[in-house]
Amino acid sequence: MPNYKLTYFNFKGRAEILRYLFAYTNTEFEDHRIEYKDWPSCKDSYPFGKLPVLEIDGTVYYQSLAIGRYLAKKAGLAGKTDLDDLRIDAILDTIDDFVSRFPWDAADQEKKEYIDKFGGTVLSGLAKELGDNKWFLGKYVTWADFFWDICSDGIIYYQPDFSKDYPNLLSLKKRVKELPEIAAWIKRRPQTEY
Ligand SMILES: N[C@@H](CCC(=O)N[C@@H](CS)C(=O)NCC(=O)O)C(=O)O
């Protein structure tokens, strides 16, 4: 079993998908969390000055979705075919486009404007993609389902009614959170606001 050390800040953010993937497979990992006040003094020691990074047996890997794809394959949470992987990546990138441009550090009004302007297109598209299926890929769970749950939680923190008009997307979140390994992780993870 390789030695895993995940480094990020003390919140969910871009590391939570990796923490879900470790949790789902009951894989031990060091959950190293850097406080913001300590960040300026260590930023330069990380690739491109960004987090998260994952050290695997001492070698540093970066970019959360690249790492996620690697862990998802190992966890059996990637696609069963190349075309399924293409669909998963398209869903991930759609969600990622939306959350990457979200004005996390701006005032509430600006956040609301962003959601009003772009949220509907993303939500209706994802709701259509999911349809009446249990998971985005139909019959089997993938890390795209996890990513939706985590990223939408991040937005819901600021706007609790985000996705309230899309019951199938809300049900999907519930199903992800009810997976026993994910439920256990949510219970034991450090409590942070977002
Ligand atoms: N696409 C990258 C984005 C990495 C990124 O922007 N990380 C932010 C935190 S979410 C960061 O390190 N911010 C601190 C800084 O830029 O100094 C990924 O997904 O890993």
PDBQT file of the ligand as one rigid body, heavy atoms in Angstrom, charges set to zero:
ROOT
HETATM    1  N1  LIG A 201      -6.633  23.640 -11.013  1.00  0.00    +0.000 N 
HETATM    2  C1  LIG A 201      -5.932  23.562  -9.753  1.00  0.00    +0.000 C 
HETATM    3  C2  LIG A 201      -6.230  24.823  -8.958  1.00  0.00    +0.000 C 
HETATM    4  C3  LIG A 201      -5.302  24.960  -7.764  1.00  0.00    +0.000 C 
HETATM    5  C4  LIG A 201      -5.633  26.216  -6.980  1.00  0.00    +0.000 C 
HETATM    6  O1  LIG A 201      -5.932  27.282  -7.567  1.00  0.00    +0.000 OA
HETATM    7  N2  LIG A 201      -5.544  26.114  -5.661  1.00  0.00    +0.000 N 
HETATM    8  C5  LIG A 201      -5.831  27.241  -4.786  1.00  0.00    +0.000 C 
HETATM    9  C6  LIG A 201      -6.741  26.800  -3.655  1.00  0.00    +0.000 C 
HETATM   10  S1  LIG A 201      -8.273  26.178  -4.258  1.00  0.00    +0.000 SA
HETATM   11  C7  LIG A 201      -4.534  27.756  -4.160  1.00  0.00    +0.000 C 
HETATM   12  O2  LIG A 201      -3.579  27.031  -4.045  1.00  0.00    +0.000 OA
HETATM   13  N3  LIG A 201      -4.552  29.019  -3.726  1.00  0.00    +0.000 N 
HETATM   14  C8  LIG A 201      -3.466  29.626  -3.018  1.00  0.00    +0.000 C 
HETATM   15  C9  LIG A 201      -2.629  30.513  -3.868  1.00  0.00    +0.000 C 
HETATM   16  O3  LIG A 201      -2.847  30.630  -5.083  1.00  0.00    +0.000 OA
HETATM   17  O4  LIG A 201      -1.712  31.150  -3.289  1.00  0.00    +0.000 OA
HETATM   18  C10 LIG A 201      -6.374  22.300  -9.013  1.00  0.00    +0.000 C 
HETATM   19  O5  LIG A 201      -7.523  21.884  -9.209  1.00  0.00    +0.000 OA
HETATM   20  O6  LIG A 201      -5.581  21.715  -8.262  1.00  0.00    +0.000 OA
ENDROOT
TORSDOF 0
